[in-house]
């Protein structure tokens, strides 16, 4: 069965060890995040092209997005 996640759980939060802020597109390419997941993370967080952040912030946002429920109904 296909998995919603495209972000391996074994991937360390910071692969390069750098805390240097970079554009989100560089993090996406460097971590191998698929275009649909990247587009979803950007849309969910209101990010525009060229947004600059650290790799750990980017990874956290991707994990939160890929781990979120896919339905639109709120659980009460």
N, CA, C, O and CB atoms as a CASP TS submission, in Angstrom:
PFRMAT TS
TARGET T0000
AUTHOR 0000-0000-0000
METHOD Language model
MODEL 1
PARENT N/A
ATOM      1  N   UNK     1       0.846  -1.169   0.000  1.00  0.00           N
ATOM      2  CA  UNK     1       0.000   0.000   0.000  1.00  0.00           C
ATOM      3  C   UNK     1       0.893   1.235   0.000  1.00  0.00           C
ATOM      4  O   UNK     1       1.935   1.257   0.656  1.00  0.00           O
ATOM      5  CB  UNK     1      -0.963  -0.004   1.217  1.00  0.00           C
ATOM      6  N   UNK     2       0.490   2.236  -0.721  1.00  0.00           N
ATOM      7  CA  UNK     2       1.285   3.463  -0.822  1.00  0.00           C
ATOM      8  C   UNK     2       1.256   4.226   0.496  1.00  0.00           C
ATOM      9  O   UNK     2       0.260   4.227   1.220  1.00  0.00           O
ATOM     10  CB  UNK     2       0.765   4.357  -1.968  1.00  0.00           C
ATOM     11  N   UNK     3       2.348   4.856   0.774  1.00  0.00           N
ATOM     12  CA  UNK     3       2.473   5.634   1.994  1.00  0.00           C
ATOM     13  C   UNK     3       2.371   7.110   1.662  1.00  0.00           C
ATOM     14  O   UNK     3       2.866   7.556   0.627  1.00  0.00           O
ATOM     15  CB  UNK     3       3.800   5.326   2.713  1.00  0.00           C
ATOM     16  N   UNK     4       1.724   7.871   2.543  1.00  0.00           N
ATOM     17  CA  UNK     4       1.583   9.311   2.322  1.00  0.00           C
ATOM     18  C   UNK     4       2.914  10.026   2.507  1.00  0.00           C
ATOM     19  O   UNK     4       3.159  11.056   1.879  1.00  0.00           O
ATOM     20  CB  UNK     4       0.536   9.899   3.272  1.00  0.00           C
ATOM     21  N   UNK     5       3.760   9.494   3.350  1.00  0.00           N
ATOM     22  CA  UNK     5       5.008  10.187   3.654  1.00  0.00           C
ATOM     23  C   UNK     5       6.018  10.014   2.534  1.00  0.00           C
ATOM     24  O   UNK     5       6.081   8.974   1.877  1.00  0.00           O
ATOM     25  CB  UNK     5       5.592   9.681   4.965  1.00  0.00           C
ATOM     26  N   UNK     6       6.788  11.038   2.340  1.00  0.00           N
ATOM     27  CA  UNK     6       7.871  11.004   1.370  1.00  0.00           C
ATOM     28  C   UNK     6       9.144  11.469   2.060  1.00  0.00           C
ATOM     29  O   UNK     6      10.095  11.901   1.408  1.00  0.00           O
ATOM     30  CB  UNK     6       7.549  11.889   0.129  1.00  0.00           C
ATOM     31  N   UNK     7       9.152  11.379   3.370  1.00  0.00           N
ATOM     32  CA  UNK     7      10.259  11.871   4.169  1.00  0.00           C
ATOM     33  C   UNK     7      10.691  10.735   5.074  1.00  0.00           C
ATOM     34  O   UNK     7      10.028  10.476   6.078  1.00  0.00           O
ATOM     35  CB  UNK     7       9.865  13.148   4.990  1.00  0.00           C
ATOM     36  N   UNK     8      11.775  10.051   4.758  1.00  0.00           N
ATOM     37  CA  UNK     8      12.172   8.885   5.549  1.00  0.00           C
ATOM     38  C   UNK     8      12.353   9.225   7.021  1.00  0.00           C
ATOM     39  O   UNK     8      12.963  10.234   7.374  1.00  0.00           O
ATOM     40  CB  UNK     8      13.457   8.297   5.001  1.00  0.00           C
ATOM     41  N   UNK     9      11.813   8.367   7.865  1.00  0.00           N
ATOM     42  CA  UNK     9      11.901   8.610   9.307  1.00  0.00           C
ATOM     43  C   UNK     9      13.322   8.463   9.818  1.00  0.00           C
ATOM     44  O   UNK     9      13.666   9.005  10.868  1.00  0.00           O
ATOM     45  CB  UNK     9      10.986   7.659  10.058  1.00  0.00           C
ATOM     46  N   UNK    10      14.152   7.728   9.077  1.00  0.00           N
ATOM     47  CA  UNK    10      15.527   7.543   9.519  1.00  0.00           C
ATOM     48  C   UNK    10      16.413   8.734   9.173  1.00  0.00           C
ATOM     49  O   UNK    10      17.576   8.780   9.576  1.00  0.00           O
ATOM     50  CB  UNK    10      16.097   6.289   8.908  1.00  0.00           C
ATOM     51  N   UNK    11      15.868   9.704   8.423  1.00  0.00           N
ATOM     52  CA  UNK    11      16.644  10.876   8.047  1.00  0.00           C
ATOM     53  C   UNK    11      16.855  11.753   9.269  1.00  0.00           C
ATOM     54  O   UNK    11      15.886  12.139   9.921  1.00  0.00           O
ATOM     55  CB  UNK    11      15.946  11.666   6.921  1.00  0.00           C
ATOM     56  N   UNK    12      18.097  12.073   9.590  1.00  0.00           N
ATOM     57  CA  UNK    12      18.325  12.960  10.732  1.00  0.00           C
ATOM     58  C   UNK    12      17.725  14.334  10.479  1.00  0.00           C
ATOM     59  O   UNK    12      17.575  14.757   9.333  1.00  0.00           O
ATOM     60  CB  UNK    12      19.824  13.086  11.025  1.00  0.00           C
ATOM     61  N   UNK    13      17.385  15.021  11.556  1.00  0.00           N
ATOM     62  CA  UNK    13      16.743  16.332  11.413  1.00  0.00           C
ATOM     63  C   UNK    13      17.641  17.297  10.648  1.00  0.00           C
ATOM     64  O   UNK    13      17.151  18.082   9.837  1.00  0.00           O
ATOM     65  CB  UNK    13      16.398  16.916  12.792  1.00  0.00           C
ATOM     66  N   UNK    14      18.929  17.251  10.892  1.00  0.00           N
ATOM     67  CA  UNK    14      19.857  18.121  10.178  1.00  0.00           C
ATOM     68  C   UNK    14      20.930  17.233   9.581  1.00  0.00           C
ATOM     69  O   UNK    14      21.790  16.729  10.304  1.00  0.00           O
ATOM     70  CB  UNK    14      20.476  19.219  11.120  1.00  0.00           C
ATOM     71  N   UNK    15      20.891  17.033   8.257  1.00  0.00           N
ATOM     72  CA  UNK    15      21.837  16.143   7.616  1.00  0.00           C
ATOM     73  C   UNK    15      23.206  16.782   7.456  1.00  0.00           C
ATOM     74  O   UNK    15      24.221  16.116   7.660  1.00  0.00           O
ATOM     75  CB  UNK    15      21.313  15.715   6.276  1.00  0.00           C
ATOM     76  N   UNK    16      23.254  18.039   7.101  1.00  0.00           N
ATOM     77  CA  UNK    16      24.520  18.674   6.799  1.00  0.00           C
ATOM     78  C   UNK    16      25.199  19.218   8.039  1.00  0.00           C
ATOM     79  O   UNK    16      26.393  19.514   8.003  1.00  0.00           O
ATOM     80  CB  UNK    16      24.317  19.773   5.807  1.00  0.00           C
ATOM     81  N   UNK    17      24.471  19.357   9.132  1.00  0.00           N
ATOM     82  CA  UNK    17      25.051  19.882  10.356  1.00  0.00           C
ATOM     83  C   UNK    17      25.145  21.401  10.358  1.00  0.00           C
ATOM     84  O   UNK    17      25.679  21.988  11.299  1.00  0.00           O
ATOM     85  CB  UNK    17      26.413  19.293  10.566  1.00  0.00           C
ATOM     86  N   UNK    18      24.636  22.036   9.323  1.00  0.00           N
ATOM     87  CA  UNK    18      24.699  23.491   9.262  1.00  0.00           C
ATOM     88  C   UNK    18      23.377  24.093   9.705  1.00  0.00           C
ATOM     89  O   UNK    18      22.309  23.549   9.423  1.00  0.00           O
ATOM     90  CB  UNK    18      25.052  23.962   7.843  1.00  0.00           C
ATOM     91  N   UNK    19      23.455  25.192  10.385  1.00  0.00           N
ATOM     92  CA  UNK    19      22.255  25.897  10.810  1.00  0.00           C
ATOM     93  C   UNK    19      22.077  27.166   9.979  1.00  0.00           C
ATOM     94  O   UNK    19      21.321  28.065  10.347  1.00  0.00           O
ATOM     95  CB  UNK    19      22.326  26.238  12.314  1.00  0.00           C
ATOM     96  N   UNK    20      22.790  27.220   8.847  1.00  0.00           N
ATOM     97  CA  UNK    20      22.731  28.383   7.974  1.00  0.00           C
ATOM     98  C   UNK    20      21.365  28.471   7.297  1.00  0.00           C
ATOM     99  O   UNK    20      20.918  27.496   6.694  1.00  0.00           O
ATOM    100  CB  UNK    20      23.849  28.325   6.921  1.00  0.00           C
ATOM    101  N   UNK    21      20.699  29.613   7.385  1.00  0.00           N
ATOM    102  CA  UNK    21      19.415  29.779   6.692  1.00  0.00           C
ATOM    103  C   UNK    21      19.619  29.770   5.177  1.00  0.00           C
ATOM    104  O   UNK    21      20.480  30.469   4.643  1.00  0.00           O
ATOM    105  CB  UNK    21      18.725  31.095   7.130  1.00  0.00           C
ATOM    106  N   UNK    22      18.802  28.958   4.502  1.00  0.00           N
ATOM    107  CA  UNK    22      18.846  28.844   3.047  1.00  0.00           C
ATOM    108  C   UNK    22      17.424  28.932   2.502  1.00  0.00           C
ATOM    109  O   UNK    22      16.468  28.741   3.254  1.00  0.00           O
ATOM    110  CB  UNK    22      19.528  27.512   2.607  1.00  0.00           C
ATOM    111  N   UNK    23      17.262  29.219   1.202  1.00  0.00           N
ATOM    112  CA  UNK    23      15.931  29.206   0.600  1.00  0.00           C
ATOM    113  C   UNK    23      15.312  27.805   0.695  1.00  0.00           C
ATOM    114  O   UNK    23      16.017  26.799   0.622  1.00  0.00           O
ATOM    115  CB  UNK    23      16.000  29.666  -0.876  1.00  0.00           C
ATOM    116  N   UNK    24      14.011  27.757   0.855  1.00  0.00           N
ATOM    117  CA  UNK    24      13.324  26.473   1.010  1.00  0.00           C
ATOM    118  C   UNK    24      13.525  25.562  -0.192  1.00  0.00           C
ATOM    119  O   UNK    24      13.514  24.340  -0.041  1.00  0.00           O
ATOM    120  CB  UNK    24      11.842  26.699   1.233  1.00  0.00           C
ATOM    121  N   UNK    25      13.709  26.123  -1.373  1.00  0.00           N
ATOM    122  CA  UNK    25      13.934  25.317  -2.566  1.00  0.00           C
ATOM    123  C   UNK    25      15.240  24.522  -2.460  1.00  0.00           C
ATOM    124  O   UNK    25      15.317  23.393  -2.943  1.00  0.00           O
ATOM    125  CB  UNK    25      13.958  26.210  -3.809  1.00  0.00           C
ATOM    126  N   UNK    26      16.250  25.099  -1.840  1.00  0.00           N
ATOM    127  CA  UNK    26      17.535  24.397  -1.651  1.00  0.00           C
ATOM    128  C   UNK    26      17.367  23.242  -0.675  1.00  0.00           C
ATOM    129  O   UNK    26      17.917  22.162  -0.893  1.00  0.00           O
ATOM    130  CB  UNK    26      18.628  25.372  -1.137  1.00  0.00           C
ATOM    131  N   UNK    27      16.608  23.459   0.405  1.00  0.00           N
ATOM    132  CA  UNK    27      16.355  22.379   1.360  1.00  0.00           C
ATOM    133  C   UNK    27      15.591  21.244   0.681  1.00  0.00           C
ATOM    134  O   UNK    27      15.900  20.070   0.886  1.00  0.00           O
ATOM    135  CB  UNK    27      15.566  22.905   2.583  1.00  0.00           C
ATOM    136  N   UNK    28      14.602  21.599  -0.121  1.00  0.00           N
ATOM    137  CA  UNK    28      13.796  20.599  -0.822  1.00  0.00           C
ATOM    138  C   UNK    28      14.679  19.733  -1.715  1.00  0.00           C
ATOM    139  O   UNK    28      14.590  18.505  -1.680  1.00  0.00           O
ATOM    140  CB  UNK    28      12.695  21.279  -1.658  1.00  0.00           C
ATOM    141  N   UNK    29      15.520  20.365  -2.505  1.00  0.00           N
ATOM    142  CA  UNK    29      16.403  19.636  -3.416  1.00  0.00           C
ATOM    143  C   UNK    29      17.435  18.811  -2.643  1.00  0.00           C
ATOM    144  O   UNK    29      17.708  17.667  -3.004  1.00  0.00           O
ATOM    145  CB  UNK    29      17.113  20.614  -4.366  1.00  0.00           C
ATOM    146  N   UNK    30      17.999  19.374  -1.602  1.00  0.00           N
ATOM    147  CA  UNK    30      19.026  18.689  -0.831  1.00  0.00           C
ATOM    148  C   UNK    30      18.514  17.484  -0.062  1.00  0.00           C
ATOM    149  O   UNK    30      19.249  16.521   0.153  1.00  0.00           O
ATOM    150  CB  UNK    30      19.652  19.641   0.116  1.00  0.00           C
ATOM    151  N   UNK    31      17.257  17.535   0.351  1.00  0.00           N
ATOM    152  CA  UNK    31      16.673  16.438   1.129  1.00  0.00           C
ATOM    153  C   UNK    31      15.892  15.453   0.272  1.00  0.00           C
ATOM    154  O   UNK    31      15.451  14.416   0.767  1.00  0.00           O
ATOM    155  CB  UNK    31      15.769  16.994   2.196  1.00  0.00           C
ATOM    156  N   UNK    32      15.717  15.768  -1.008  1.00  0.00           N
ATOM    157  CA  UNK    32      14.992  14.868  -1.901  1.00  0.00           C
ATOM    158  C   UNK    32      13.494  14.837  -1.659  1.00  0.00           C
ATOM    159  O   UNK    32      12.859  13.799  -1.846  1.00  0.00           O
ATOM    160  CB  UNK    32      15.532  13.491  -1.767  1.00  0.00           C
ATOM    161  N   UNK    33      12.925  15.952  -1.247  1.00  0.00           N
ATOM    162  CA  UNK    33      11.476  16.040  -1.022  1.00  0.00           C
ATOM    163  C   UNK    33      10.790  16.125  -2.380  1.00  0.00           C
ATOM    164  O   UNK    33      11.227  16.879  -3.249  1.00  0.00           O
ATOM    165  CB  UNK    33      11.106  17.280  -0.124  1.00  0.00           C
ATOM    166  N   UNK    34       9.718  15.360  -2.568  1.00  0.00           N
ATOM    167  CA  UNK    34       9.013  15.373  -3.853  1.00  0.00           C
ATOM    168  C   UNK    34       8.304  16.710  -4.063  1.00  0.00           C
ATOM    169  O   UNK    34       8.003  17.429  -3.110  1.00  0.00           O
ATOM    170  CB  UNK    34       7.996  14.215  -3.924  1.00  0.00           C
ATOM    171  N   UNK    35       8.047  17.023  -5.323  1.00  0.00           N
ATOM    172  CA  UNK    35       7.384  18.286  -5.652  1.00  0.00           C
ATOM    173  C   UNK    35       5.984  18.388  -5.046  1.00  0.00           C
ATOM    174  O   UNK    35       5.630  19.456  -4.547  1.00  0.00           O
ATOM    175  CB  UNK    35       7.300  18.447  -7.158  1.00  0.00           C
ATOM    176  N   UNK    36       5.167  17.325  -5.066  1.00  0.00           N
ATOM    177  CA  UNK    36       3.846  17.439  -4.436  1.00  0.00           C
ATOM    178  C   UNK    36       3.908  17.700  -2.933  1.00  0.00           C
ATOM    179  O   UNK    36       3.128  18.495  -2.409  1.00  0.00           O
ATOM    180  CB  UNK    36       3.057  16.184  -4.685  1.00  0.00           C
ATOM    181  N   UNK    37       4.824  17.039  -2.245  1.00  0.00           N
ATOM    182  CA  UNK    37       4.953  17.259  -0.798  1.00  0.00           C
ATOM    183  C   UNK    37       5.451  18.680  -0.548  1.00  0.00           C
ATOM    184  O   UNK    37       4.949  19.365   0.343  1.00  0.00           O
ATOM    185  CB  UNK    37       5.924  16.214  -0.154  1.00  0.00           C
ATOM    186  N   UNK    38       6.430  19.125  -1.328  1.00  0.00           N
ATOM    187  CA  UNK    38       6.952  20.482  -1.179  1.00  0.00           C
ATOM    188  C   UNK    38       5.843  21.506  -1.402  1.00  0.00           C
ATOM    189  O   UNK    38       5.715  22.459  -0.633  1.00  0.00           O
ATOM    190  CB  UNK    38       8.113  20.727  -2.162  1.00  0.00           C
ATOM    191  N   UNK    39       5.044  21.315  -2.447  1.00  0.00           N
ATOM    192  CA  UNK    39       3.944  22.241  -2.728  1.00  0.00           C
ATOM    193  C   UNK    39       2.930  22.248  -1.588  1.00  0.00           C
ATOM    194  O   UNK    39       2.417  23.305  -1.219  1.00  0.00           O
ATOM    195  CB  UNK    39       3.252  21.867  -4.047  1.00  0.00           C
ATOM    196  N   UNK    40       2.639  21.081  -1.033  1.00  0.00           N
ATOM    197  CA  UNK    40       1.699  20.989   0.075  1.00  0.00           C
ATOM    198  C   UNK    40       2.204  21.668   1.335  1.00  0.00           C
ATOM    199  O   UNK    40       1.448  22.356   2.022  1.00  0.00           O
ATOM    200  CB  UNK    40       1.398  19.552   0.368  1.00  0.00           C
ATOM    201  N   UNK    41       3.480  21.477   1.639  1.00  0.00           N
ATOM    202  CA  UNK    41       4.068  22.115   2.824  1.00  0.00           C
ATOM    203  C   UNK    41       4.030  23.630   2.661  1.00  0.00           C
ATOM    204  O   UNK    41       3.694  24.354   3.598  1.00  0.00           O
ATOM    205  CB  UNK    41       5.529  21.630   3.051  1.00  0.00           C
ATOM    206  N   UNK    42       4.376  24.105   1.465  1.00  0.00           N
ATOM    207  CA  UNK    42       4.358  25.547   1.209  1.00  0.00           C
ATOM    208  C   UNK    42       2.940  26.109   1.347  1.00  0.00           C
ATOM    209  O   UNK    42       2.742  27.154   1.966  1.00  0.00           O
ATOM    210  CB  UNK    42       4.914  25.850  -0.195  1.00  0.00           C
ATOM    211  N   UNK    43       1.963  25.418   0.774  1.00  0.00           N
ATOM    212  CA  UNK    43       0.580  25.884   0.844  1.00  0.00           C
ATOM    213  C   UNK    43       0.056  25.862   2.286  1.00  0.00           C
ATOM    214  O   UNK    43      -0.612  26.798   2.725  1.00  0.00           O
ATOM    215  CB  UNK    43      -0.314  25.021  -0.056  1.00  0.00           C
ATOM    216  N   UNK    44       0.363  24.795   3.007  1.00  0.00           N
ATOM    217  CA  UNK    44      -0.128  24.664   4.386  1.00  0.00           C
ATOM    218  C   UNK    44       0.463  25.727   5.306  1.00  0.00           C
ATOM    219  O   UNK    44      -0.177  26.147   6.270  1.00  0.00           O
ATOM    220  CB  UNK    44       0.198  23.276   4.931  1.00  0.00           C
ATOM    221  N   UNK    45       1.684  26.159   5.007  1.00  0.00           N
ATOM    222  CA  UNK    45       2.353  27.133   5.870  1.00  0.00           C
ATOM    223  C   UNK    45       2.335  28.547   5.307  1.00  0.00           C
ATOM    224  O   UNK    45       2.828  29.471   5.955  1.00  0.00           O
ATOM    225  CB  UNK    45       3.772  26.712   6.103  1.00  0.00           C
ATOM    226  N   UNK    46       1.781  28.734   4.123  1.00  0.00           N
ATOM    227  CA  UNK    46       1.723  30.060   3.519  1.00  0.00           C
ATOM    228  C   UNK    46       3.078  30.571   3.059  1.00  0.00           C
ATOM    229  O   UNK    46       3.312  31.779   3.027  1.00  0.00           O
ATOM    230  CB  UNK    46       1.133  31.030   4.489  1.00  0.00           C
ATOM    231  N   UNK    47       3.979  29.645   2.700  1.00  0.00           N
ATOM    232  CA  UNK    47       5.314  30.031   2.265  1.00  0.00           C
ATOM    233  C   UNK    47       5.309  30.453   0.803  1.00  0.00           C
ATOM    234  O   UNK    47       4.635  29.837  -0.022  1.00  0.00           O
ATOM    235  CB  UNK    47       6.298  28.883   2.479  1.00  0.00           C
ATOM    236  N   UNK    48       6.039  31.476   0.490  1.00  0.00           N
ATOM    237  CA  UNK    48       6.223  31.953  -0.884  1.00  0.00           C
ATOM    238  C   UNK    48       7.604  31.496  -1.364  1.00  0.00           C
ATOM    239  O   UNK    48       8.477  31.219  -0.541  1.00  0.00           O
ATOM    240  CB  UNK    48       6.081  33.526  -0.972  1.00  0.00           C
ATOM    241  N   UNK    49       7.817  31.413  -2.692  1.00  0.00           N
ATOM    242  CA  UNK    49       9.133  31.032  -3.216  1.00  0.00           C
ATOM    243  C   UNK    49      10.228  31.953  -2.670  1.00  0.00           C
ATOM    244  O   UNK    49      10.049  33.167  -2.573  1.00  0.00           O
ATOM    245  CB  UNK    49       9.128  31.072  -4.758  1.00  0.00           C
ATOM    246  N   UNK    50      11.352  31.353  -2.319  1.00  0.00           N
ATOM    247  CA  UNK    50      12.482  32.120  -1.827  1.00  0.00           C
ATOM    248  C   UNK    50      12.520  32.302  -0.323  1.00  0.00           C
ATOM    249  O   UNK    50      13.452  32.912   0.202  1.00  0.00           O
ATOM    250  CB  UNK    50      12.483  33.438  -2.465  1.00  0.00           C
ATOM    251  N   UNK    51      11.513  31.779   0.388  1.00  0.00           N
ATOM    252  CA  UNK    51      11.512  31.912   1.855  1.00  0.00           C
ATOM    253  C   UNK    51      12.788  31.277   2.404  1.00  0.00           C
ATOM    254  O   UNK    51      13.203  30.205   1.965  1.00  0.00           O
ATOM    255  CB  UNK    51      10.235  31.240   2.490  1.00  0.00           C
ATOM    256  N   UNK    52      13.391  31.951   3.360  1.00  0.00           N
ATOM    257  CA  UNK    52      14.656  31.496   3.935  1.00  0.00           C
ATOM    258  C   UNK    52      14.430  30.986   5.355  1.00  0.00           C
ATOM    259  O   UNK    52      13.781  31.639   6.171  1.00  0.00           O
ATOM    260  CB  UNK    52      15.701  32.635   3.930  1.00  0.00           C
ATOM    261  N   UNK    53      14.991  29.783   5.635  1.00  0.00           N
ATOM    262  CA  UNK    53      14.898  29.201   6.972  1.00  0.00           C
ATOM    263  C   UNK    53      16.000  28.169   7.139  1.00  0.00           C
ATOM    264  O   UNK    53      16.679  27.809   6.177  1.00  0.00           O
ATOM    265  CB  UNK    53      13.501  28.560   7.210  1.00  0.00           C
ATOM    266  N   UNK    54      16.171  27.700   8.359  1.00  0.00           N
ATOM    267  CA  UNK    54      17.179  26.674   8.613  1.00  0.00           C
ATOM    268  C   UNK    54      16.636  25.313   8.190  1.00  0.00           C
ATOM    269  O   UNK    54      15.429  25.129   8.027  1.00  0.00           O
ATOM    270  CB  UNK    54      17.590  26.659  10.111  1.00  0.00           C
ATOM    271  N   UNK    55      17.535  24.385   8.020  1.00  0.00           N
ATOM    272  CA  UNK    55      17.147  23.043   7.608  1.00  0.00           C
ATOM    273  C   UNK    55      16.280  22.372   8.669  1.00  0.00           C
ATOM    274  O   UNK    55      15.342  21.651   8.328  1.00  0.00           O
ATOM    275  CB  UNK    55      18.386  22.196   7.326  1.00  0.00           C
ATOM    276  N   UNK    56      16.575  22.592   9.934  1.00  0.00           N
ATOM    277  CA  UNK    56      15.787  21.957  10.995  1.00  0.00           C
ATOM    278  C   UNK    56      14.349  22.487  11.005  1.00  0.00           C
ATOM    279  O   UNK    56      13.416  21.720  11.245  1.00  0.00           O
ATOM    280  CB  UNK    56      16.449  22.193  12.368  1.00  0.00           C
ATOM    281  N   UNK    57      14.158  23.778  10.750  1.00  0.00           N
ATOM    282  CA  UNK    57      12.800  24.338  10.664  1.00  0.00           C
ATOM    283  C   UNK    57      12.051  23.731   9.483  1.00  0.00           C
ATOM    284  O   UNK    57      10.871  23.396   9.590  1.00  0.00           O
ATOM    285  CB  UNK    57      12.849  25.880  10.528  1.00  0.00           C
ATOM    286  N   UNK    58      12.743  23.594   8.364  1.00  0.00           N
ATOM    287  CA  UNK    58      12.130  23.016   7.164  1.00  0.00           C
ATOM    288  C   UNK    58      11.741  21.559   7.417  1.00  0.00           C
ATOM    289  O   UNK    58      10.628  21.150   7.086  1.00  0.00           O
ATOM    290  CB  UNK    58      13.095  23.113   5.956  1.00  0.00           C
ATOM    291  N   UNK    59      12.641  20.783   7.993  1.00  0.00           N
ATOM    292  CA  UNK    59      12.369  19.370   8.281  1.00  0.00           C
ATOM    293  C   UNK    59      11.190  19.210   9.233  1.00  0.00           C
ATOM    294  O   UNK    59      10.351  18.329   9.049  1.00  0.00           O
ATOM    295  CB  UNK    59      13.610  18.701   8.875  1.00  0.00           C
ATOM    296  N   UNK    60      11.130  20.064  10.248  1.00  0.00           N
ATOM    297  CA  UNK    60      10.021  20.007  11.204  1.00  0.00           C
ATOM    298  C   UNK    60       8.689  20.246  10.486  1.00  0.00           C
ATOM    299  O   UNK    60       7.714  19.537  10.737  1.00  0.00           O
ATOM    300  CB  UNK    60      10.220  21.052  12.333  1.00  0.00           C
ATOM    301  N   UNK    61       8.646  21.232   9.603  1.00  0.00           N
ATOM    302  CA  UNK    61       7.415  21.541   8.875  1.00  0.00           C
ATOM    303  C   UNK    61       7.013  20.389   7.958  1.00  0.00           C
ATOM    304  O   UNK    61       5.828  20.077   7.844  1.00  0.00           O
ATOM    305  CB  UNK    61       7.587  22.826   8.059  1.00  0.00           C
ATOM    306  N   UNK    62       7.988  19.754   7.302  1.00  0.00           N
ATOM    307  CA  UNK    62       7.684  18.621   6.423  1.00  0.00           C
ATOM    308  C   UNK    62       7.153  17.455   7.240  1.00  0.00           C
ATOM    309  O   UNK    62       6.189  16.808   6.831  1.00  0.00           O
ATOM    310  CB  UNK    62       8.934  18.192   5.625  1.00  0.00           C
ATOM    311  N   UNK    63       7.756  17.176   8.374  1.00  0.00           N
ATOM    312  CA  UNK    63       7.272  16.081   9.229  1.00  0.00           C
ATOM    313  C   UNK    63       5.853  16.339   9.723  1.00  0.00           C
ATOM    314  O   UNK    63       5.024  15.429   9.737  1.00  0.00           O
ATOM    315  CB  UNK    63       8.208  15.886  10.426  1.00  0.00           C
ATOM    316  N   UNK    64       5.573  17.572  10.127  1.00  0.00           N
ATOM    317  CA  UNK    64       4.226  17.908  10.582  1.00  0.00           C
ATOM    318  C   UNK    64       3.218  17.754   9.455  1.00  0.00           C
ATOM    319  O   UNK    64       2.110  17.263   9.672  1.00  0.00           O
ATOM    320  CB  UNK    64       4.186  19.334  11.133  1.00  0.00           C
ATOM    321  N   UNK    65       3.597  18.172   8.252  1.00  0.00           N
ATOM    322  CA  UNK    65       2.693  18.075   7.108  1.00  0.00           C
ATOM    323  C   UNK    65       2.443  16.620   6.725  1.00  0.00           C
ATOM    324  O   UNK    65       1.293  16.225   6.533  1.00  0.00           O
ATOM    325  CB  UNK    65       3.263  18.841   5.913  1.00  0.00           C
ATOM    326  N   UNK    66       3.487  15.828   6.613  1.00  0.00           N
ATOM    327  CA  UNK    66       3.324  14.441   6.185  1.00  0.00           C
ATOM    328  C   UNK    66       2.683  13.579   7.261  1.00  0.00           C
ATOM    329  O   UNK    66       2.141  12.518   6.949  1.00  0.00           O
ATOM    330  CB  UNK    66       4.663  13.857   5.795  1.00  0.00           C
ATOM    331  N   UNK    67       2.729  14.001   8.509  1.00  0.00           N
ATOM    332  CA  UNK    67       2.118  13.231   9.587  1.00  0.00           C
ATOM    333  C   UNK    67       0.695  13.655   9.900  1.00  0.00           C
ATOM    334  O   UNK    67       0.033  13.035  10.733  1.00  0.00           O
ATOM    335  CB  UNK    67       2.949  13.346  10.820  1.00  0.00           C
ATOM    336  N   UNK    68       0.212  14.707   9.241  1.00  0.00           N
ATOM    337  CA  UNK    68      -1.137  15.222   9.508  1.00  0.00           C
ATOM    338  C   UNK    68      -2.189  14.345   8.846  1.00  0.00           C
ATOM    339  O   UNK    68      -1.908  13.708   7.831  1.00  0.00           O
ATOM    340  CB  UNK    68      -1.271  16.674   9.013  1.00  0.00           C
ATOM    341  N   UNK    69      -3.402  14.302   9.406  1.00  0.00           N
ATOM    342  CA  UNK    69      -4.484  13.542   8.780  1.00  0.00           C
ATOM    343  C   UNK    69      -4.845  14.136   7.425  1.00  0.00           C
ATOM    344  O   UNK    69      -4.741  15.346   7.220  1.00  0.00           O
ATOM    345  CB  UNK    69      -5.721  13.512   9.692  1.00  0.00           C
ATOM    346  N   UNK    70      -5.270  13.275   6.500  1.00  0.00           N
ATOM    347  CA  UNK    70      -5.571  13.731   5.149  1.00  0.00           C
ATOM    348  C   UNK    70      -6.998  14.214   4.965  1.00  0.00           C
ATOM    349  O   UNK    70      -7.289  14.901   3.986  1.00  0.00           O
ATOM    350  CB  UNK    70      -5.302  12.637   4.186  1.00  0.00           C
ATOM    351  N   UNK    71      -7.894  13.874   5.876  1.00  0.00           N
ATOM    352  CA  UNK    71      -9.287  14.281   5.755  1.00  0.00           C
ATOM    353  C   UNK    71      -9.499  15.726   6.130  1.00  0.00           C
ATOM    354  O   UNK    71      -8.656  16.332   6.792  1.00  0.00           O
ATOM    355  CB  UNK    71     -10.154  13.412   6.607  1.00  0.00           C
ATOM    356  N   UNK    72     -10.635  16.290   5.705  1.00  0.00           N
ATOM    357  CA  UNK    72     -10.919  17.686   6.021  1.00  0.00           C
ATOM    358  C   UNK    72     -11.893  17.836   7.186  1.00  0.00           C
ATOM    359  O   UNK    72     -12.174  18.953   7.621  1.00  0.00           O
ATOM    360  CB  UNK    72     -11.474  18.385   4.803  1.00  0.00           C
ATOM    361  N   UNK    73     -12.408  16.721   7.691  1.00  0.00           N
ATOM    362  CA  UNK    73     -13.348  16.770   8.808  1.00  0.00           C
ATOM    363  C   UNK    73     -12.602  16.945  10.116  1.00  0.00           C
ATOM    364  O   UNK    73     -11.581  16.299  10.352  1.00  0.00           O
ATOM    365  CB  UNK    73     -14.209  15.502   8.853  1.00  0.00           C
ATOM    366  N   UNK    74     -13.113  17.815  10.958  1.00  0.00           N
ATOM    367  CA  UNK    74     -12.525  18.026  12.275  1.00  0.00           C
ATOM    368  C   UNK    74     -12.990  16.929  13.217  1.00  0.00           C
ATOM    369  O   UNK    74     -14.154  16.529  13.184  1.00  0.00           O
ATOM    370  CB  UNK    74     -12.896  19.420  12.833  1.00  0.00           C
ATOM    371  N   UNK    75     -12.101  16.451  14.041  1.00  0.00           N
ATOM    372  CA  UNK    75     -12.449  15.428  15.028  1.00  0.00           C
ATOM    373  C   UNK    75     -12.914  16.141  16.277  1.00  0.00           C
ATOM    374  O   UNK    75     -12.214  17.003  16.808  1.00  0.00           O
ATOM    375  CB  UNK    75     -11.241  14.475  15.336  1.00  0.00           C
ATOM    376  N   UNK    76     -14.116  15.775  16.753  1.00  0.00           N
ATOM    377  CA  UNK    76     -14.660  16.438  17.942  1.00  0.00           C
ATOM    378  C   UNK    76     -14.624  15.543  19.132  1.00  0.00           C
ATOM    379  O   UNK    76     -15.044  15.943  20.218  1.00  0.00           O
ATOM    380  CB  UNK    76     -16.069  16.897  17.704  1.00  0.00           C
TER
END
